[in-house]
Amino acid sequence: MQRNSETPPQVPFADIARNLKPYAERLHRVACEIIDRGSFIGGAPVKSFEENLAAWLGLSAVCGVGCATSGLTITMKALGIGSGDQVITTANSAMPTPESISLTGAEVVFCDIEGGGFYNIDPTEIEAKISSRTKALLPVHLYGHPCNLERIRKIAQRHGLHLIEDCAQAQGARYRGRYVGTFGEAGVFSFFPSKNLGGFGDGGAVASADRELIAKVRRIANHGRGSHKYLHEVVGTNSRLDTLQAAMLDLLLPDLDAMNAARRRAAARYRERLAGIDDIVLPGEAEHCEPVYHVYVVVVPDREALIEFLGRRGIATGIHYPRALNLQPAYACLEQGEGAFPKAEYACRHMLSLPMFPTIGNDEIDRVCEAVSEFFK
Ligand SMILES: Cc1ncc(COP(=O)(O)O)c(C=O)c1O
């Protein structure tokens, strides 16, 4: 688009460079130190970040991994999940969630979502899907909103199932005042650059109160190595958090709560300004939950028209996600076509994500809200 003095600046969907600006000098210094040292795998920076993340979560152990996708797969493998087993998860998530299950050899069992401004797995559906082959529950705190952990945990306990939390989009979200990722046997985090604690490439972590589980995860993530470099106790993989990533993430971690608070303030401003519009479903905040708005998702009758309308006014939007997972070609084998998960499918057809990032300005939010209001007039 041609810009002239009358064209207002674009409102980006997210602006990672802007978020990182206050840290740039320190990040450059840390990166240069690592480069000068010439040591890029493991070492003190990884250990420091793992310890700091564990302390921040109030858990005993953390293992840095290459990304959350492999972190989830490795955690399930460490828990003995594999071929012949079933793992229950949501039909509304990013592809990595079910993919991580499939990569263990286990079967994915999808559930519908709650609906009505709540996009997480419906606990009632979980109960109905449990079979003799179910080994684990993999709820996702999608968009930064905690799942109903109380109900899900009770179901896991009642049926003797493993509980692994997919916290890729929700680092720092709280349920009953406690961080997500501390309720199950393991919490898995992503440091993909756009995440709430975003890194500088791919990265992730597995956290647990169970040191033995983390020791198993660490072994699998490092080619099955035990105490000796050339002694491989199990067949593992290569999924380590880079030294450079760990050192730079360590610098951002102390500010994560403040960054999340800024996201929550932005969400509150959206709510205040959009609340009067009948045709828009705003994201809810369930009881006991403190979401961290990884993205700000609204549901509208005609998504494509709104996206186009906002786009013409220089406002960027996203869709998270345009297709329920049961409708992905990769899961056609499950034979759960259109209509199998009505609430997830409806949300996927009608949702869009408005600009959301910690450094978004009030003027930018107001511009988005004015444009949305104008659209619905
Ligand atoms: C809900 C969810 N789970 C898992 C992942 C996988 O994270 P990573 O990119 O670190 O593998 C993502 C990332 O998109 C995600 O959004």
The ligand as a Gaussian input file, in Angstrom:
#p B3LYP/6-31G(d) Opt

LIG

0 1
 C       -0.510000     -25.257000      21.420000
 C        0.858000     -25.539000      20.885000
 N        1.464000     -26.692000      21.228000
 C        2.699000     -26.999000      20.786000
 C        3.384000     -26.143000      19.962000
 C        4.729000     -26.523000      19.475000
 O        5.723000     -25.607000      19.853000
 P        7.114000     -25.586000      19.102000
 O        6.971000     -24.660000      17.930000
 O        8.072000     -25.034000      20.130000
 O        7.442000     -26.950000      18.707000
 C        2.792000     -24.922000      19.585000
 C        3.500000     -24.005000      18.686000
 O        2.972000     -23.499000      17.731000
 C        1.493000     -24.608000      20.064000
 O        0.895000     -23.470000      19.719000

